[in-house]
Amino acid sequence: MIIDHKLQKAEEAIKKTTQSMNPRYRLGYHIIGEGNWINDPNGLVQYKGEYHVFYQHHPYDENWGPMHWGHVKSKDLVNWEYAPIALAPGDEYDRDGCFSGSAVNNEGELTLIYTGHNYINQEEDTFYQTQNIAVSTDGVVFEKVGQNPVIAHPPEDSAHHFRDPKVWKHNNQWYMIVGNSTKDQTGRVILYRSQDLRKWEYVGVLAQSDGTLGYMWECPDFFELQGKHILLISPQGIESKGDDYNNLFQTGYFVGEYNYEKNEYVKGEFLELDHGHDFYAAQTLVDEKGRRIVIGWMDMWESEMPTKQDGWCGALTIPRELTIGENDTVFMNPVEEMIELRQTKRVELENASISDYHLAKENSSLLEIKAEFDLTDCKAESVGLTVKGVEEEEVVITYHIRDEKLSLDCSKMGKKEDGVRTTELVNDGKLTLRIFLDRSSIELFANDGVKTMTSRIYPKEERLGVMCFANKGEVKVKEFMYWKLKDIWK
Ligand code: FRU
């Protein structure tokens, strides 16, 4: 076997940082790096019975830098284990980074398709990007192929942004979409096709911004779900508008119908996929059970990331199953396997009613919380849950009953500036809140995935518990319960 010194060096760097990490914010059941920086999920795939997730990784520093592909795998989507770093940059087509991409099982050969990042002048941030592949037959050791770059240049009418290939097979033909931008800075997704994953033919533009959706579309994904075609993108440069687009960048989707013969995509409006602070660059896979599963990067560019002081940075969301619900909107719910994390269960309220609050005292920071409220004939103004830390720390989830708006307020738990996110949530007399709480994250699934809100939080280690509250009136609580969750990394 050829020893790859770049990979070996990266492994050594990681081993070194893990010796001095501060554990206070380390997540207990989320995918995180072993140490130092990670961002986007990459190469989601099920291969030889295991789920594989790769991620953008800088093994030498807690800040973003020359991108490698870190790697975890799992038999059940719940318990993850580290595999050796899969890709290191430094070849002539990926000199300064192995950027985001995807993975496919090509008749037993696990193939990673990724972007090679090459600076022309790093200070001026001029660069070119290429598409490349690396293959493996054991799902652990990858070899970049001799044909790289498999796509050396974007089309003529394109700007230099040309990255994040997503590959899939349809009718015995491989397809690839790539995130791209026109010369005049309009975000778009372009399409290629191939017989062998090596030679690619440019087909054309699959979708493009109408002028309101940003200058660059990162991390595209395209798939069929319940007979519809979903295009997932992470656009840069959309202006914020009311409750929408309040993060620096956002991940969102279109639902439409696609015609492969004509490369014609007729689609609805662009909708944000998550409404919290930290959800970006989401990627999907379809698993052997036929489920479409999505994982996002649970952070946002340029936000405060206090874990950098602790020797690590970046996390991925829990795996979520996508479905299409009412009005052609995409619902996200935790994959059913997540219940495997449940340990002790406590029912706090059942068929009760509250007009002020009920505190469930609980010091653990790894919790799944479920609350169901009956809002028929309810006169109260709002209802919700508060995660109580110590010394006034709290995260507040409020449902404003008349306005039909759901808000997540993290301003007293690590997001002092711009700590509140709000989204519309229509109710038909019922509100359910399901929350996954970890040491430095909160993921909220409202009304069975109609809306989700995901944010990083940075509390002190002590916690008082979770409070269920009602404001200015009485609310019927069908149930309010929680489970302590297992720490998979211990
Ligand atoms: C998205 C992104 C991708 C790129 C990667 C680099 O967060 O900017 O477009 O491939 O991160 O790490």
Boltz pocket constraint, residues with backbone or C-beta under 6 A from the ligand:
constraints:
  - pocket:
      binder: B
      contacts: [[A, 39], [A, 40], [A, 56], [A, 67], [A, 99], [A, 100], [A, 115], [A, 163], [A, 164], [A, 218], [A, 219], [A, 280], [A, 281]]
      max_distance: 6.0
